[in-house]
Amino acid sequence: MVATDCASGHPVYLKETHDRQRACDIVKASSSLPYVSKIVWVDGRPLLDGGIIDSIPVMRSIEAGHATNVVISTRNYGFRELGKDRKIPPFVYRNYPRLRLALSHRIRAYNQQLQLIEDLEHEDRIICIRPRKPMQVRRIEKDVEKLEALYEEGFALGEQFCETYGKYIREETSSKTK
């Protein structure tokens, strides 16, 4: 899981397979949104959501040597965040200037990652599952029909992925375990 180190402003990649409490702390840190969640301490490090600095950690996966990398995107091809990055005032996270800097470049960094995903997809270095058209569901959506339509689209895309790539990925995985 990826989290953002508030002190350094860099991503931290963590995993845990034995200690249940540490695993819960890592999950909590990697999903703790800035401004609305408290900073979570793991291994003596102050952490927040990994999406601040590495929203789509596909390069981490490629660098780790994974031959097949699948990105599941919630946004259609060509989507870019249209908002503007803003300088974070010094009183916000006053003890974490590197976090403020990362937050002030958040939109630019996210759009660069979206471009990277499209470039890697064109180079056939990754497989990307994404909606075909712009998402009509907002962050806090109450329209059940919109939510069901999005669910159905995602389910259909997952089925299509399994039909197209399932055999290939199973063969690749089984050849590595031999």
C-alpha positions as CSV (number, residue, x, y, z in Angstrom):
1,M,0.0,0.0,0.0
2,V,1.1,3.5,-0.7
3,A,1.0,6.4,1.8
4,T,2.5,9.9,1.8
5,D,5.2,10.6,4.4
6,C,4.1,14.0,5.8
7,A,7.7,14.9,6.9
8,S,9.4,14.1,3.6
9,G,6.5,14.6,1.2
10,H,7.5,11.4,-0.5
11,P,5.6,8.2,-1.1
12,V,6.1,5.3,1.3
13,Y,5.3,1.8,0.1
14,L,4.3,-0.5,2.9
15,K,3.2,-4.1,3.3
16,E,2.3,-6.3,6.3
17,T,1.6,-10.0,6.3
18,H,1.9,-11.0,10.0
19,D,1.0,-8.2,12.3
20,R,-2.8,-7.5,12.1
21,Q,-2.6,-4.2,14.0
22,R,0.2,-2.8,11.8
23,A,-1.7,-3.9,8.7
24,C,-4.8,-2.0,9.9
25,D,-2.6,1.1,10.7
26,I,-1.1,0.9,7.2
27,V,-4.6,0.7,5.6
28,K,-5.8,3.6,7.7
29,A,-2.8,5.7,6.8
30,S,-3.0,5.0,3.1
31,S,-6.7,6.1,3.0
32,S,-6.5,9.1,5.4
33,L,-7.5,12.0,3.3
34,P,-5.7,15.3,3.9
35,Y,-7.7,18.0,5.7
36,V,-10.4,15.6,6.9
37,S,-8.5,12.8,8.5
38,K,-5.9,12.8,11.3
39,I,-2.3,12.0,10.5
40,V,-1.6,8.3,11.2
41,W,1.7,7.2,12.6
42,V,3.2,3.9,11.4
43,D,6.7,2.9,12.2
44,G,7.3,6.3,13.8
45,R,6.4,8.1,10.5
46,P,3.5,10.6,10.1
47,L,1.5,9.3,7.1
48,L,-1.5,10.3,5.1
49,D,-3.2,9.1,1.9
50,G,-0.8,7.8,-0.8
51,G,-2.9,9.4,-3.5
52,I,-1.4,12.8,-2.5
53,I,1.9,11.9,-4.1
54,D,1.3,8.6,-6.0
55,S,-2.3,8.2,-7.0
56,I,-1.6,5.4,-9.5
57,P,1.5,3.5,-8.4
58,V,2.0,1.6,-11.6
59,M,5.7,2.7,-11.9
60,R,6.3,1.1,-8.5
61,S,4.8,-2.1,-9.9
62,I,6.9,-2.0,-13.1
63,E,10.1,-1.2,-11.1
64,A,9.3,-4.2,-8.8
65,G,9.6,-6.4,-11.9
66,H,6.0,-7.3,-12.4
67,A,5.6,-8.4,-16.0
68,T,1.8,-7.8,-16.2
69,N,0.5,-4.6,-14.8
70,V,-3.2,-3.8,-14.8
71,V,-4.5,-0.3,-13.9
72,I,-8.2,0.0,-13.0
73,S,-9.1,3.6,-13.6
74,T,-12.3,5.4,-12.5
75,R,-11.9,7.9,-15.3
76,N,-12.3,7.7,-19.0
77,Y,-9.4,7.9,-21.5
78,G,-8.3,11.6,-21.9
79,F,-9.7,12.8,-18.6
80,R,-7.7,15.5,-16.9
81,E,-8.4,17.3,-13.6
82,L,-9.3,20.8,-14.5
83,G,-8.8,22.5,-11.2
84,K,-5.8,24.6,-10.3
85,D,-3.1,23.9,-7.9
86,R,-3.0,26.3,-5.0
87,K,-0.3,27.2,-2.5
88,I,-1.2,25.8,0.9
89,P,-1.1,28.4,3.7
90,P,1.6,28.0,6.3
91,F,-0.9,27.5,9.2
92,V,-2.2,24.3,7.4
93,Y,0.1,21.4,8.4
94,R,2.5,23.9,9.8
95,N,4.9,21.2,11.0
96,Y,5.0,19.5,7.6
97,P,6.2,22.0,4.9
98,R,7.0,19.1,2.5
99,L,3.5,17.9,2.8
100,R,2.2,21.4,2.0
101,L,4.4,21.5,-1.1
102,A,3.1,18.1,-2.2
103,L,-0.5,19.2,-1.7
104,S,0.1,22.4,-3.6
105,H,1.2,20.4,-6.7
106,R,-1.4,17.7,-6.4
107,I,-3.4,18.4,-9.5
108,R,-0.4,18.7,-11.8
109,A,1.1,15.4,-10.4
110,Y,-2.2,13.6,-10.9
111,N,-2.5,14.8,-14.5
112,Q,1.1,13.7,-15.2
113,Q,0.3,10.3,-13.9
114,L,-2.8,10.1,-16.1
115,Q,-0.6,11.0,-19.1
116,L,1.9,8.3,-18.0
117,I,-0.8,5.7,-17.9
118,E,-1.9,6.6,-21.4
119,D,1.7,6.5,-22.7
120,L,2.3,3.1,-21.1
121,E,-0.9,1.8,-22.5
122,H,0.1,2.9,-26.0
123,E,3.4,1.2,-25.6
124,D,1.6,-2.0,-24.5
125,R,3.4,-2.0,-21.2
126,I,0.2,-2.0,-19.1
127,I,-3.4,-2.9,-19.5
128,C,-5.9,-0.3,-18.4
129,I,-9.5,-1.0,-17.5
130,R,-11.5,2.3,-17.6
131,P,-15.0,3.6,-18.3
132,R,-15.7,4.4,-21.9
133,K,-17.4,7.8,-21.2
134,P,-17.0,10.5,-18.6
135,M,-18.3,9.4,-15.2
136,Q,-21.7,10.8,-14.2
137,V,-21.3,9.9,-10.5
138,R,-20.0,12.5,-8.1
139,R,-18.0,11.8,-4.9
140,I,-21.2,11.8,-2.8
141,E,-23.9,10.4,-5.1
142,K,-27.4,9.6,-4.0
143,D,-29.0,8.9,-7.4
144,V,-29.3,5.1,-7.2
145,E,-29.8,4.8,-11.0
146,K,-26.5,6.5,-11.7
147,L,-24.8,4.3,-9.1
148,E,-26.3,1.2,-10.6
149,A,-25.3,2.2,-14.1
150,L,-21.7,2.8,-13.0
151,Y,-21.7,-0.6,-11.2
152,E,-23.0,-2.4,-14.3
153,E,-20.5,-0.7,-16.6
154,G,-17.6,-1.7,-14.3
155,F,-18.9,-5.2,-14.0
156,A,-19.1,-5.5,-17.8
157,L,-15.6,-4.1,-18.2
158,G,-14.3,-6.6,-15.7
159,E,-16.0,-9.5,-17.6
160,Q,-14.6,-8.2,-20.9
161,F,-11.1,-8.0,-19.3
162,C,-11.4,-11.6,-18.0
163,E,-12.5,-12.9,-21.4
164,T,-9.7,-11.0,-23.2
165,Y,-6.7,-11.4,-20.9
166,G,-7.7,-14.1,-18.4
167,K,-6.0,-17.0,-20.2
168,Y,-2.9,-15.0,-20.9
169,I,-2.4,-13.9,-17.3
170,R,-3.1,-17.4,-15.9
171,E,-0.5,-18.8,-18.3
172,E,2.0,-16.2,-17.4
173,T,1.5,-16.8,-13.7
174,S,1.7,-20.6,-13.9
175,S,4.9,-20.4,-16.0
176,K,6.6,-18.4,-13.2
177,T,5.6,-20.9,-10.5
178,K,7.2,-23.9,-12.3
